[in-house]
Amino acid sequence: VTRPPFSNCWEITAVRPVKKLELKEYKMSEKLKKRIAEQAEGILIAGSPGMGKSTFASALAEYYSDHGKIVKTVEAPRDLQLNDKIVQYALKDNSEEIHDVLLLSRPDYTIFDEIRNYKDFELFSDLRLSGIGLAGVVHATTPIDAIQRFIGKTELGIIPHIIDTVIFIKNGGVEKVLALEMTVKVPSGMTEDDLARPIVVVKDFDTGKLEYEIYSYGEETVVVPVKDLEKKGSAAHELAAKQIEKYLNEYKVKARLISDNKAEIYVPSKFIAEIIGKGGKNIDKLEKEIGIKLEVKEY
């Protein structure tokens, strides 16, 4: 119900579920069914508004409940259609209260519908790191967008410990599933071993094909589509160019990228000593921040 001054008139909206589904009615691979049953404890159910995210979340909640798991929900507003065995909590302004109640009641799984603001993301992350199995519902137009919504709200290296499976819902069905893991390696498109860094690897769950890499590049966190690297091999070039411009703009530096992991920078003579630093200290630090080898030349 809305009323003035929030709206220009009184408005009452009545909503009823069009259809209630069981998890077995969704078309899913045997591999995904096994993960949901045995391993998935940090699930993101993502999709655009009206695509069936909450319907899938309801089916997942009742699936776990029917298999002897203690299931709770956290909702704002509380509108999931569930059986009486599942207790539904309303998410109010005080998220600490919900946090304490869930830790005391110790459910096997909690359905978080929906994750909207910073406090919701913080609560979801904290509960997951406390060991509670979670399935969160989040608005996203693509599967990777759901993961990106956590960037900046929690440390990059923690994300795979919070989210292990992204289930993207479109037109009422499961369209795409992503899996996350943390590793240390050289980013795709680069070749120098000393450019290795912690990377969140995002793969297609069913095929195991690498789709995205998420890592820190200088002061920024970047999400790099690996398929773009395979097509044109220029993603690393573009990132390096941006970083060189950002870090060295004040020195009137001109840069020429030789390869994905090496660049020549042409520097006015009066700035060369400052950029290189004593014993190459400054240039070494810069190379690590930018993630590319730099060869300094005078112009």
N, C-alpha and C positions, 0 to 999 in steps of 0.2 A: 504494500500500500504506500503510495506517495501522496503528499499533499503540499499546498503552498506553505512556506515560500520555496521549498525544494523544487516543486513543479508548479506550473501555472494553474493547475486544477487538481482535484482529487482523481486518483487513478488506482484501480484495483486490478492486479494481474493474477490470474489463476493458472497454475501450471500443473499438469499431470503427466506422468511418464507414458510415452507412446507404446513402449514395449519393454518387458523385463526379460533379460537373457541369462542363461547359465553359461559358465565358462566353456563348457564342452560344445556349445553352439557356435563358437568363434572358430574360424579357420586358422589354425596355428600349426606350425611344424612340430614334429615329435621332440625335436631338440628344445624348442621353446617351452613346451609342456613340461619337459623334464626339469628345465631351469626353474620355472615357476614353482614346481613341486618340491625341489630339493635344494636350490641354491640361492635364488634371487631374494635379496633382503633389502635392496635399495632400488626400488622400481620407480621410474618416472612414467606416468601415463600422460602423453602429450597429444595435442591436436588443436585445431581451430574451434571456436565456439560452435556448439550444436552438432559436432561430429560424432558424439557418443562416448566421450571420455568418462563421464560419471556412470553411464550404463555399464561400461567395462569394469570400472572400479567397484561397482556394486556386485557384479558377477564374481570378481576376484575375491572380495570380502567374504561372500557366502561360500565360495569354493574352499577357502582356508577354514572357515567355521565348520563346514561339513566334514572336514578332515581332522577334526579334533583340536584345532588351534583356537587360542583365545584371541579374539579380534575386537578392536575398538575403532571408532572413527573420530576424526577431528574435522568439523565442518563449519563453514560460515557462508551462508546460513545452513542449518541442519536439514538437508532435504534428500539424502540418499534413501532409496526404497529397499529396506533390509529386513531380514527376519528378526524375531524378538531375542534371539541368542546374542546378537551383536549390540553392544551399548554404544550409543552415539553421543559424543560430546559436542557442545557448541563452543566454537572458538571466539572468545571475547577479547577485550583489550589486554587483559592480563595473561600473557602467554606463559608466565612462570607457573601459574596455577595448573594449566594443562600439563606442563612439563612434569611437575611434582606428582600429579595424579597418575600419569602414565608410568612413571618410574615406580610408584608404589603398587599399582595394579599389575604391572609386569605382563603386558599382553605379548603374544607371539608376533602379531602383526597389527599395525595401525594404518588405516587409510586416511590420508590427509587431503581433503577436498575443500578448497583449492589453495594452491600456494600462490599468493598474489604479491605481497609487499616484502620489504626487507626483513621485518620481524618474522614473517612466515618462513622465509628461506633460512633464517638463523635458527628458528625452532626446529625445522626439519633436519638441518645439519646436526644440531646438538643431540636430538633424539636418536638419529642414526648412529652417531659416534658413541652413544651410550649403549648401543647394542640392540636397540629395538628394530625389528623388521618393519620397513616402511614402504608404502606405495603412495606416492604423491601425484596429484593431478595438477597439471600446469598448462596454461595456454601457450601454444607455439605453432607457427605456420609451417615449420619443417622440423624434423627430428633433431638436427644439430642445434636449432634455436633453443630447444628445451635445456640443453646442456649449457649453452652460452648464458642463459639467465642466471646461472650460479657463479659465473666469472665476475670477480669484483666483490662478491658477497661472502666468499670464503676463499681460503688459500687454494691455489691451483692444485698442489700435490694432494690435497685432501679430497678433491672431487671424486676420484674413483673409489674412495672408501665410503662415500655417501651414496653415489649412484653406480650401480653395476649393470642395470638394464634400462633402456629407454624403449617403451612400446608406443609407437605412433599410431593413433587412431584416425581413420578418415572414412567418411560415409558409413559409419557404424561398424567397420571392420578393422582388423590389424593390417596396416599397410607396410610398416617397416619396423624393424627391431635393431637397435644398436647396442653394442657391448663396449664397456670402458675398462681400460687397465693402465697402470702406471709402469713406465720403463725408463731406462737411461740409454740414449742412443744419439747418433748424429741425425739431425732433422733431414727428412727426404729433400733431395735437391742440393744438399751440401755434401762435401766429401772429406773435409779435414777432420781427423780424429779429435783434435782439441776443441772442436765445436760441439761435442757431445754435451747433452744436458737432460734434465728430467723432462719427460714428455708424456702427456696424456694421450694415449692411442685410442682412437675411436674406430671400431670395426663393424661391418655388417654382421649381425649375430649369426645368421644362418650360413653365410658363405665364408665367413672369416676374413673377407677382403678388407684391407686397410682403406678407410675413407677419409679420415681427418687426423691431423696432429695438432695438439694444443700445447703451446709452450711459451715461456718468457723470451722475448727478443728485445734486448736493451731494457727499457723501462716499461715496455708494453707486453700485454699478453695477446698472442695472435692465434687465430684458428685457420689453419692452412688446409684447403681441400687437396688431398693427395692426387686426385684425378686431374686437377689443373696442372700439377707438376708433370704428370705423365704426358699431357697434351702439348704443353708449350715450354716446360722447363724454366719458366720465368718468375715463379712466385718468390723464390729466394732472391732473385735480382731486384724485384720490386720492394721487398722488405728491406734489403740492404740499402737501396737507394734512399728510402725514406729515413732510415737511421743515420746515414752519412749526412744527409741534409739537416737533420735535426741537431746532431751533435756538433757539426762543424760549420754551420752557417755563419757564425760570427767571425770566422777566420777567412771568409771569402774563398772558401775552398771549391775547386772544381773537381768532380769525380768522374772516373770512367771505369765502368764495371768490365772486368776482363772475363770473369767466369762467375758461377754462382757462389764461389767462396773466396774471390779475390778482386780487389779494386785498386786502381791507381788514383791517388789524390794529389792534385797540383795545388801547392800552397805558396802564398807570397813569402819571400825570404824572411821577412821580419817575424813571421809566426812559426817557422819550422821548428826552432828550438823548443818553443812552448808546447807544440803538439807532440813532439817526440819525447821530451822530458829526459831527465838524467838517467842514463843507462837504458833508455827506451821504455821507462816506466809508464809514461802517459800513453804512448801508442799501444803498449801491451794491454793496458786497462781498457782502452777504447776498442781494441779488436775483440776483447771478450764481451763487452757490452753490446757491440753491434753484431758480433757473430760472423765476422768476415775478415780475412787478411787484408791489411792495408800497406801499400807501398807509397812512401812519401816522395814527391818530386817537387822541385822548385819551378815557379813560373814568374 
